């Protein structure tokens, strides 16, 4: 038996799958939770030693016989996080995460120094937002100059796991495009933006490699530490959205993937650059050689989890509660900005429930409004896609929220597109496994297209497809207009 290991470093856990590509089956999987440091100033951080321990525990869950079948490894990791290491590969500070909004001041400093928003977009195809990596690096320099002075390696979370497994320091264009230090059209680091942070910064950044290349091979140290075969290739890997695109088959024009997790993301593959940063559509590169325009909201299942905990309901009970309320939650509107927000760009945003009256104040309406708010945020992105001429044919739904039947129905009717769900619920890990297979075959001299591999290894349950209902679509259009009315009124409070 031959397998490839797909590793998914999520915000809340690390997962590993072993995929037997010859028989097209996942033979084993493991998952270990990871903690998070959260503070009221917007800080969201983790520690590298937590990643190390989680990866060790994941591989320890497999038998020696299972691990012996691994022929290659591909890694997905949450985007934008800043992993600062010294010359010995030791962390100089905590990992600042994608949902850390404590760097608002650094964003303003960099934007002004660059010459304004348009100048930033020209350099890195995106606005300078708190979630991205660049302001986190400046934050370290300003708040911990002694640590910054020792900085040798600048990594993203998936690059850190690549480093742990191989000792190699390289990066691919997909995850690099989410740093706000990289020009995705020219496919190179921006000397201008790097220089605004520090004159020596660009010399610290890693060399860039192709997405179907190996970053390196499993080292002897990693072989002993994790009990996996030494010398096998570790593919370039990529950000969780880039790997999720591979794991859902979103590698051709016309497909969109929507991920309902801690964050909400909507992204689609394009052969040519597509972006509208002002409307929240980031201009990222894919981890397959193309482009991956993407919208990200920082509060998706966050809103439902907070509300569910407040009402002391289980997941199934919460869904049943929300399903009792009408479309539009009888006028109740939930703005779910518990972590600030990226789209719309409100890093100081706060959550609120509005539209309440004596007649509609019920658990059912509030629960439904919390669920609807997640998809309304995604519709903002869909409208940006459509304005740029992107014609979506269908949405492939992933993430924890995809397991909810009511959420799937909401997605189809709010977005007015067919919604399908991949058979595997491990899209990012599966994407890592398929990319590892792509790397293996390429190294053998086989010229195989990534789309051919996703056609062969990503299966969609066509029977689970949900098509939009015209009456529900019309009702959600009215509810979405009401959501935007409250958003427009309250947003100035958080600027």
CORMO-V839530 format. One record per helix or strand of 2 or more residues. SS is the DSSP state (helix for helix, strand for strand). FROM is the first residue (numbers start at 1). TO is the last residue. If there is no record, write none. Layout:
BEGIN
<<SS	FROM	TO> <SS	FROM	TO>>
END
This chain:
BEGIN
<<strand	3	9> <strand	13	20> <strand	25	33> <strand	37	38> <strand	44	46> <helix	48	60> <helix	64	67> <strand	70	77> <strand	82	85> <strand	95	96> <helix	104	114> <helix	117	124> <helix	133	143> <helix	145	148> <strand	153	155> <helix	157	166> <strand	170	172> <helix	173	176> <strand	182	183> <strand	188	189> <helix	191	197> <helix	202	204> <strand	207	209> <strand	214	217> <helix	220	226> <strand	233	235> <strand	238	239> <helix	240	248> <strand	255	260> <strand	264	270> <helix	277	279> <strand	281	285> <strand	291	297> <helix	301	311> <helix	315	323> <helix	329	331> <strand	333	335> <strand	352	354> <helix	363	387> <strand	394	398> <helix	400	403> <helix	405	415> <strand	419	420> <helix	427	443> <helix	450	457> <helix	462	464> <helix	470	494>>
END
